[in-house]
C-alpha cells in the first residue's frame, strides 16, 4: 500500500496548503520537531539488533 500522493494529481503548481499563516517562529518549531524525530530514528537504527 502506497500512502504517498503525487501533488500534480491535485495542484497545477505543486503548492499544497496556504503558507500565509506561517512565520519564522513556527518554522523554527517545525524544524526542531523534525530534527528531534530524525535523531530518534537514527538512534533507533543504530540500536537495532541485526536480524
PDB file of N, H, CA, C and O in Angstrom:
ATOM      1  N   UNK A   1       0.831  -1.176   0.000  1.00  0.00           N
ATOM      2  CA  UNK A   1       0.000   0.000   0.000  1.00  0.00           C
ATOM      3  C   UNK A   1       0.880   1.246   0.000  1.00  0.00           C
ATOM      4  O   UNK A   1       1.739   1.400   0.868  1.00  0.00           O
ATOM      5  N   UNK A   2       0.674   2.116  -0.949  1.00  0.00           N
ATOM      6  H   UNK A   2      -0.024   1.991  -1.654  1.00  0.00           H
ATOM      7  CA  UNK A   2       1.454   3.331  -1.070  1.00  0.00           C
ATOM      8  C   UNK A   2       0.632   4.507  -0.541  1.00  0.00           C
ATOM      9  O   UNK A   2      -0.447   4.794  -1.058  1.00  0.00           O
ATOM     10  N   UNK A   3       1.135   5.176   0.474  1.00  0.00           N
ATOM     11  H   UNK A   3       2.012   4.942   0.894  1.00  0.00           H
ATOM     12  CA  UNK A   3       0.411   6.299   1.064  1.00  0.00           C
ATOM     13  C   UNK A   3       0.822   7.638   0.460  1.00  0.00           C
ATOM     14  O   UNK A   3       0.208   8.665   0.750  1.00  0.00           O
ATOM     15  N   UNK A   4       1.845   7.629  -0.368  1.00  0.00           N
ATOM     16  H   UNK A   4       2.344   6.795  -0.604  1.00  0.00           H
ATOM     17  CA  UNK A   4       2.313   8.874  -0.978  1.00  0.00           C
ATOM     18  C   UNK A   4       1.383   9.274  -2.122  1.00  0.00           C
ATOM     19  O   UNK A   4       0.791   8.427  -2.791  1.00  0.00           O
ATOM     20  N   UNK A   5       1.274  10.560  -2.324  1.00  0.00           N
ATOM     21  H   UNK A   5       1.755  11.248  -1.781  1.00  0.00           H
ATOM     22  CA  UNK A   5       0.469  11.095  -3.411  1.00  0.00           C
ATOM     23  C   UNK A   5       1.318  12.057  -4.219  1.00  0.00           C
ATOM     24  O   UNK A   5       2.097  12.825  -3.655  1.00  0.00           O
ATOM     25  N   UNK A   6       1.175  12.021  -5.507  1.00  0.00           N
ATOM     26  H   UNK A   6       0.541  11.396  -5.964  1.00  0.00           H
ATOM     27  CA  UNK A   6       1.850  12.995  -6.345  1.00  0.00           C
ATOM     28  C   UNK A   6       1.035  14.276  -6.325  1.00  0.00           C
ATOM     29  O   UNK A   6      -0.164  14.260  -6.603  1.00  0.00           O
ATOM     30  N   UNK A   7       1.679  15.374  -5.998  1.00  0.00           N
ATOM     31  H   UNK A   7       2.653  15.387  -5.772  1.00  0.00           H
ATOM     32  CA  UNK A   7       0.939  16.633  -5.884  1.00  0.00           C
ATOM     33  C   UNK A   7       0.359  17.076  -7.217  1.00  0.00           C
ATOM     34  O   UNK A   7      -0.596  17.852  -7.245  1.00  0.00           O
ATOM     35  N   UNK A   8       0.917  16.597  -8.319  1.00  0.00           N
ATOM     36  H   UNK A   8       1.693  15.967  -8.296  1.00  0.00           H
ATOM     37  CA  UNK A   8       0.374  17.011  -9.614  1.00  0.00           C
ATOM     38  C   UNK A   8      -1.031  16.451  -9.849  1.00  0.00           C
ATOM     39  O   UNK A   8      -1.710  16.847 -10.797  1.00  0.00           O
ATOM     40  N   UNK A   9      -1.464  15.529  -8.985  1.00  0.00           N
ATOM     41  H   UNK A   9      -0.913  15.207  -8.215  1.00  0.00           H
ATOM     42  CA  UNK A   9      -2.816  14.998  -9.101  1.00  0.00           C
ATOM     43  C   UNK A   9      -3.862  16.014  -8.620  1.00  0.00           C
ATOM     44  O   UNK A   9      -5.027  15.936  -9.009  1.00  0.00           O
ATOM     45  N   UNK A  10      -3.441  16.972  -7.768  1.00  0.00           N
ATOM     46  H   UNK A  10      -2.494  17.035  -7.451  1.00  0.00           H
ATOM     47  CA  UNK A  10      -4.424  17.894  -7.214  1.00  0.00           C
ATOM     48  C   UNK A  10      -3.978  19.352  -7.179  1.00  0.00           C
ATOM     49  O   UNK A  10      -4.657  20.184  -6.578  1.00  0.00           O
ATOM     50  N   UNK A  11      -2.852  19.679  -7.809  1.00  0.00           N
ATOM     51  H   UNK A  11      -2.300  19.002  -8.297  1.00  0.00           H
ATOM     52  CA  UNK A  11      -2.418  21.070  -7.887  1.00  0.00           C
ATOM     53  C   UNK A  11      -1.640  21.300  -9.170  1.00  0.00           C
ATOM     54  O   UNK A  11      -0.846  20.453  -9.582  1.00  0.00           O
ATOM     55  N   UNK A  12      -1.863  22.423  -9.791  1.00  0.00           N
ATOM     56  H   UNK A  12      -2.508  23.110  -9.456  1.00  0.00           H
ATOM     57  CA  UNK A  12      -1.175  22.732 -11.040  1.00  0.00           C
ATOM     58  C   UNK A  12       0.263  23.190 -10.834  1.00  0.00           C
ATOM     59  O   UNK A  12       1.110  22.976 -11.702  1.00  0.00           O
ATOM     60  N   UNK A  13       0.549  23.817  -9.696  1.00  0.00           N
ATOM     61  H   UNK A  13      -0.138  23.991  -8.991  1.00  0.00           H
ATOM     62  CA  UNK A  13       1.878  24.394  -9.492  1.00  0.00           C
ATOM     63  C   UNK A  13       2.721  23.671  -8.443  1.00  0.00           C
ATOM     64  O   UNK A  13       3.842  24.098  -8.165  1.00  0.00           O
ATOM     65  N   UNK A  14       2.212  22.591  -7.857  1.00  0.00           N
ATOM     66  H   UNK A  14       1.302  22.244  -8.083  1.00  0.00           H
ATOM     67  CA  UNK A  14       2.971  21.827  -6.869  1.00  0.00           C
ATOM     68  C   UNK A  14       2.845  22.336  -5.448  1.00  0.00           C
ATOM     69  O   UNK A  14       3.371  21.718  -4.522  1.00  0.00           O
ATOM     70  N   UNK A  15       2.154  23.458  -5.256  1.00  0.00           N
ATOM     71  H   UNK A  15       1.727  23.961  -6.008  1.00  0.00           H
ATOM     72  CA  UNK A  15       1.983  24.028  -3.924  1.00  0.00           C
ATOM     73  C   UNK A  15       0.773  23.395  -3.261  1.00  0.00           C
ATOM     74  O   UNK A  15      -0.298  23.291  -3.859  1.00  0.00           O
ATOM     75  N   UNK A  16       0.960  22.971  -2.011  1.00  0.00           N
ATOM     76  H   UNK A  16       1.830  23.056  -1.526  1.00  0.00           H
ATOM     77  CA  UNK A  16      -0.130  22.382  -1.245  1.00  0.00           C
ATOM     78  C   UNK A  16      -0.276  23.183   0.038  1.00  0.00           C
ATOM     79  O   UNK A  16       0.686  23.322   0.792  1.00  0.00           O
ATOM     80  N   UNK A  17      -1.450  23.704   0.293  1.00  0.00           N
ATOM     81  H   UNK A  17      -2.232  23.592  -0.320  1.00  0.00           H
ATOM     82  CA  UNK A  17      -1.696  24.470   1.507  1.00  0.00           C
ATOM     83  C   UNK A  17      -1.467  25.954   1.294  1.00  0.00           C
ATOM     84  O   UNK A  17      -1.117  26.405   0.204  1.00  0.00           O
ATOM     85  N   UNK A  18      -1.673  26.694   2.361  1.00  0.00           N
ATOM     86  H   UNK A  18      -1.958  26.328   3.247  1.00  0.00           H
ATOM     87  CA  UNK A  18      -1.546  28.146   2.334  1.00  0.00           C
ATOM     88  C   UNK A  18      -0.476  28.563   3.336  1.00  0.00           C
ATOM     89  O   UNK A  18      -0.719  28.514   4.542  1.00  0.00           O
ATOM     90  N   UNK A  19       0.693  28.970   2.874  1.00  0.00           N
ATOM     91  H   UNK A  19       0.891  29.010   1.895  1.00  0.00           H
ATOM     92  CA  UNK A  19       1.782  29.309   3.788  1.00  0.00           C
ATOM     93  C   UNK A  19       1.639  30.670   4.464  1.00  0.00           C
ATOM     94  O   UNK A  19       2.484  31.040   5.278  1.00  0.00           O
ATOM     95  N   UNK A  20       0.590  31.418   4.142  1.00  0.00           N
ATOM     96  H   UNK A  20      -0.097  31.117   3.480  1.00  0.00           H
ATOM     97  CA  UNK A  20       0.474  32.775   4.675  1.00  0.00           C
ATOM     98  C   UNK A  20       0.315  32.808   6.197  1.00  0.00           C
ATOM     99  O   UNK A  20       0.590  33.837   6.813  1.00  0.00           O
ATOM    100  N   UNK A  21      -0.115  31.722   6.808  1.00  0.00           N
ATOM    101  H   UNK A  21      -0.338  30.886   6.307  1.00  0.00           H
ATOM    102  CA  UNK A  21      -0.267  31.685   8.267  1.00  0.00           C
ATOM    103  C   UNK A  21       1.051  31.381   8.971  1.00  0.00           C
ATOM    104  O   UNK A  21       1.128  31.450  10.198  1.00  0.00           O
ATOM    105  N   UNK A  22       2.085  31.046   8.207  1.00  0.00           N
ATOM    106  H   UNK A  22       2.023  30.990   7.210  1.00  0.00           H
ATOM    107  CA  UNK A  22       3.363  30.691   8.803  1.00  0.00           C
ATOM    108  C   UNK A  22       4.182  31.908   9.181  1.00  0.00           C
ATOM    109  O   UNK A  22       3.936  33.017   8.706  1.00  0.00           O
ATOM    110  N   UNK A  23       5.159  31.682  10.044  1.00  0.00           N
ATOM    111  H   UNK A  23       5.359  30.782  10.430  1.00  0.00           H
ATOM    112  CA  UNK A  23       6.109  32.725  10.413  1.00  0.00           C
ATOM    113  C   UNK A  23       7.407  32.051  10.847  1.00  0.00           C
ATOM    114  O   UNK A  23       7.481  30.826  10.934  1.00  0.00           O
ATOM    115  N   UNK A  24       8.406  32.844  11.111  1.00  0.00           N
ATOM    116  H   UNK A  24       8.346  33.840  11.040  1.00  0.00           H
ATOM    117  CA  UNK A  24       9.720  32.306  11.468  1.00  0.00           C
ATOM    118  C   UNK A  24       9.663  31.463  12.729  1.00  0.00           C
ATOM    119  O   UNK A  24      10.333  30.435  12.816  1.00  0.00           O
ATOM    120  N   UNK A  25       8.873  31.884  13.706  1.00  0.00           N
ATOM    121  H   UNK A  25       8.328  32.719  13.636  1.00  0.00           H
ATOM    122  CA  UNK A  25       8.770  31.125  14.961  1.00  0.00           C
ATOM    123  C   UNK A  25       8.199  29.733  14.711  1.00  0.00           C
ATOM    124  O   UNK A  25       8.708  28.746  15.243  1.00  0.00           O
ATOM    125  N   UNK A  26       7.151  29.652  13.911  1.00  0.00           N
ATOM    126  H   UNK A  26       6.737  30.454  13.479  1.00  0.00           H
ATOM    127  CA  UNK A  26       6.538  28.355  13.597  1.00  0.00           C
ATOM    128  C   UNK A  26       7.505  27.503  12.778  1.00  0.00           C
ATOM    129  O   UNK A  26       7.594  26.292  12.985  1.00  0.00           O
ATOM    130  N   UNK A  27       8.218  28.121  11.863  1.00  0.00           N
ATOM    131  H   UNK A  27       8.146  29.104  11.695  1.00  0.00           H
ATOM    132  CA  UNK A  27       9.209  27.392  11.081  1.00  0.00           C
ATOM    133  C   UNK A  27      10.300  26.802  11.951  1.00  0.00           C
ATOM    134  O   UNK A  27      10.719  25.663  11.747  1.00  0.00           O
ATOM    135  N   UNK A  28      10.759  27.577  12.920  1.00  0.00           N
ATOM    136  H   UNK A  28      10.418  28.503  13.086  1.00  0.00           H
ATOM    137  CA  UNK A  28      11.782  27.079  13.842  1.00  0.00           C
ATOM    138  C   UNK A  28      11.245  25.906  14.662  1.00  0.00           C
ATOM    139  O   UNK A  28      11.938  24.911  14.874  1.00  0.00           O
ATOM    140  N   UNK A  29      10.000  26.040  15.118  1.00  0.00           N
ATOM    141  H   UNK A  29       9.437  26.848  14.946  1.00  0.00           H
ATOM    142  CA  UNK A  29       9.376  24.967  15.894  1.00  0.00           C
ATOM    143  C   UNK A  29       9.280  23.679  15.063  1.00  0.00           C
ATOM    144  O   UNK A  29       9.591  22.591  15.549  1.00  0.00           O
ATOM    145  N   UNK A  30       8.852  23.816  13.820  1.00  0.00           N
ATOM    146  H   UNK A  30       8.600  24.699  13.425  1.00  0.00           H
ATOM    147  CA  UNK A  30       8.731  22.640  12.954  1.00  0.00           C
ATOM    148  C   UNK A  30      10.097  22.029  12.649  1.00  0.00           C
ATOM    149  O   UNK A  30      10.236  20.806  12.602  1.00  0.00           O
ATOM    150  N   UNK A  31      11.102  22.877  12.442  1.00  0.00           N
ATOM    151  H   UNK A  31      10.989  23.870  12.480  1.00  0.00           H
ATOM    152  CA  UNK A  31      12.453  22.376  12.205  1.00  0.00           C
ATOM    153  C   UNK A  31      12.968  21.616  13.423  1.00  0.00           C
ATOM    154  O   UNK A  31      13.577  20.556  13.279  1.00  0.00           O
ATOM    155  N   UNK A  32      12.729  22.147  14.618  1.00  0.00           N
ATOM    156  H   UNK A  32      12.234  23.008  14.735  1.00  0.00           H
ATOM    157  CA  UNK A  32      13.149  21.463  15.844  1.00  0.00           C
ATOM    158  C   UNK A  32      12.456  20.105  15.989  1.00  0.00           C
ATOM    159  O   UNK A  32      13.097  19.112  16.332  1.00  0.00           O
ATOM    160  N   UNK A  33      11.149  20.066  15.728  1.00  0.00           N
ATOM    161  H   UNK A  33      10.628  20.873  15.450  1.00  0.00           H
ATOM    162  CA  UNK A  33      10.412  18.809  15.825  1.00  0.00           C
ATOM    163  C   UNK A  33      10.917  17.784  14.817  1.00  0.00           C
ATOM    164  O   UNK A  33      11.095  16.611  15.146  1.00  0.00           O
ATOM    165  N   UNK A  34      11.146  18.235  13.594  1.00  0.00           N
ATOM    166  H   UNK A  34      11.002  19.188  13.327  1.00  0.00           H
ATOM    167  CA  UNK A  34      11.642  17.319  12.561  1.00  0.00           C
ATOM    168  C   UNK A  34      13.042  16.825  12.904  1.00  0.00           C
ATOM    169  O   UNK A  34      13.349  15.649  12.708  1.00  0.00           O
ATOM    170  N   UNK A  35      13.888  17.708  13.411  1.00  0.00           N
ATOM    171  H   UNK A  35      13.638  18.663  13.571  1.00  0.00           H
ATOM    172  CA  UNK A  35      15.253  17.318  13.788  1.00  0.00           C
ATOM    173  C   UNK A  35      15.247  16.299  14.915  1.00  0.00           C
ATOM    174  O   UNK A  35      15.994  15.321  14.884  1.00  0.00           O
ATOM    175  N   UNK A  36      14.399  16.533  15.911  1.00  0.00           N
ATOM    176  H   UNK A  36      13.792  17.328  15.936  1.00  0.00           H
ATOM    177  CA  UNK A  36      14.294  15.588  17.028  1.00  0.00           C
ATOM    178  C   UNK A  36      13.809  14.226  16.544  1.00  0.00           C
ATOM    179  O   UNK A  36      14.330  13.194  16.966  1.00  0.00           O
ATOM    180  N   UNK A  37      12.817  14.222  15.663  1.00  0.00           N
ATOM    181  H   UNK A  37      12.393  15.061  15.320  1.00  0.00           H
ATOM    182  CA  UNK A  37      12.289  12.956  15.143  1.00  0.00           C
ATOM    183  C   UNK A  37      13.351  12.220  14.338  1.00  0.00           C
ATOM    184  O   UNK A  37      13.468  10.999  14.441  1.00  0.00           O
ATOM    185  N   UNK A  38      14.123  12.945  13.541  1.00  0.00           N
ATOM    186  H   UNK A  38      14.028  13.937  13.458  1.00  0.00           H
ATOM    187  CA  UNK A  38      15.178  12.311  12.755  1.00  0.00           C
ATOM    188  C   UNK A  38      16.272  11.745  13.652  1.00  0.00           C
ATOM    189  O   UNK A  38      16.789  10.658  13.397  1.00  0.00           O
ATOM    190  N   UNK A  39      16.622  12.481  14.697  1.00  0.00           N
ATOM    191  H   UNK A  39      16.202  13.365  14.903  1.00  0.00           H
ATOM    192  CA  UNK A  39      17.635  11.987  15.638  1.00  0.00           C
ATOM    193  C   UNK A  39      17.153  10.721  16.342  1.00  0.00           C
ATOM    194  O   UNK A  39      17.931   9.786  16.535  1.00  0.00           O
ATOM    195  N   UNK A  40      15.878  10.684  16.725  1.00  0.00           N
ATOM    196  H   UNK A  40      15.247  11.444  16.568  1.00  0.00           H
ATOM    197  CA  UNK A  40      15.316   9.481  17.353  1.00  0.00           C
ATOM    198  C   UNK A  40      15.339   8.299  16.386  1.00  0.00           C
ATOM    199  O   UNK A  40      15.661   7.179  16.780  1.00  0.00           O
ATOM    200  N   UNK A  41      15.003   8.543  15.140  1.00  0.00           N
ATOM    201  H   UNK A  41      14.741   9.454  14.819  1.00  0.00           H
ATOM    202  CA  UNK A  41      15.035   7.480  14.134  1.00  0.00           C
ATOM    203  C   UNK A  41      16.452   6.960  13.943  1.00  0.00           C
ATOM    204  O   UNK A  41      16.671   5.750  13.900  1.00  0.00           O
ATOM    205  N   UNK A  42      17.409   7.865  13.829  1.00  0.00           N
ATOM    206  H   UNK A  42      17.231   8.848  13.864  1.00  0.00           H
ATOM    207  CA  UNK A  42      18.804   7.452  13.646  1.00  0.00           C
ATOM    208  C   UNK A  42      19.282   6.633  14.841  1.00  0.00           C
ATOM    209  O   UNK A  42      19.969   5.628  14.659  1.00  0.00           O
ATOM    210  N   UNK A  43      18.935   7.041  16.051  1.00  0.00           N
ATOM    211  H   UNK A  43      18.378   7.858  16.199  1.00  0.00           H
ATOM    212  CA  UNK A  43      19.332   6.292  17.244  1.00  0.00           C
ATOM    213  C   UNK A  43      18.696   4.908  17.248  1.00  0.00           C
ATOM    214  O   UNK A  43      19.344   3.932  17.626  1.00  0.00           O
ATOM    215  N   UNK A  44      17.448   4.812  16.836  1.00  0.00           N
ATOM    216  H   UNK A  44      16.922   5.605  16.529  1.00  0.00           H
ATOM    217  CA  UNK A  44      16.775   3.513  16.785  1.00  0.00           C
ATOM    218  C   UNK A  44      17.437   2.597  15.767  1.00  0.00           C
ATOM    219  O   UNK A  44      17.554   1.394  15.999  1.00  0.00           O
ATOM    220  N   UNK A  45      17.865   3.148  14.654  1.00  0.00           N
ATOM    221  H   UNK A  45      17.771   4.126  14.465  1.00  0.00           H
ATOM    222  CA  UNK A  45      18.543   2.337  13.635  1.00  0.00           C
ATOM    223  C   UNK A  45      19.870   1.824  14.181  1.00  0.00           C
ATOM    224  O   UNK A  45      20.211   0.657  13.990  1.00  0.00           O
ATOM    225  N   UNK A  46      20.610   2.681  14.852  1.00  0.00           N
ATOM    226  H   UNK A  46      20.333   3.629  15.007  1.00  0.00           H
ATOM    227  CA  UNK A  46      21.908   2.284  15.417  1.00  0.00           C
ATOM    228  C   UNK A  46      21.728   1.215  16.485  1.00  0.00           C
ATOM    229  O   UNK A  46      22.515   0.272  16.561  1.00  0.00           O
ATOM    230  N   UNK A  47      20.694   1.358  17.313  1.00  0.00           N
ATOM    231  H   UNK A  47      20.054   2.124  17.252  1.00  0.00           H
ATOM    232  CA  UNK A  47      20.478   0.443  18.425  1.00  0.00           C
ATOM    233  C   UNK A  47      19.808  -0.861  18.007  1.00  0.00           C
ATOM    234  O   UNK A  47      19.816  -1.833  18.763  1.00  0.00           O
ATOM    235  N   UNK A  48      19.233  -0.890  16.820  1.00  0.00           N
ATOM    236  H   UNK A  48      19.226  -0.101  16.206  1.00  0.00           H
ATOM    237  CA  UNK A  48      18.506  -2.070  16.369  1.00  0.00           C
ATOM    238  C   UNK A  48      19.448  -3.249  16.207  1.00  0.00           C
ATOM    239  O   UNK A  48      20.531  -3.118  15.637  1.00  0.00           O
ATOM    240  N   UNK A  49      19.037  -4.380  16.702  1.00  0.00           N
ATOM    241  H   UNK A  49      18.157  -4.487  17.165  1.00  0.00           H
ATOM    242  CA  UNK A  49      19.841  -5.582  16.567  1.00  0.00           C
ATOM    243  C   UNK A  49      19.704  -6.122  15.140  1.00  0.00           C
ATOM    244  O   UNK A  49      18.640  -6.046  14.525  1.00  0.00           O
ATOM    245  N   UNK A  50      20.785  -6.654  14.649  1.00  0.00           N
ATOM    246  H   UNK A  50      21.649  -6.716  15.149  1.00  0.00           H
ATOM    247  CA  UNK A  50      20.748  -7.279  13.326  1.00  0.00           C
ATOM    248  C   UNK A  50      19.870  -8.522  13.370  1.00  0.00           C
ATOM    249  O   UNK A  50      19.906  -9.303  14.322  1.00  0.00           O
ATOM    250  N   UNK A  51      19.092  -8.680  12.326  1.00  0.00           N
ATOM    251  H   UNK A  51      19.062  -8.046  11.553  1.00  0.00           H
ATOM    252  CA  UNK A  51      18.189  -9.838  12.278  1.00  0.00           C
ATOM    253  C   UNK A  51      18.774 -10.889  11.393  1.00  0.00           C
ATOM    254  O   UNK A  51      18.174 -11.949  11.214  1.00  0.00           O
TER     255      UNK A  51
END
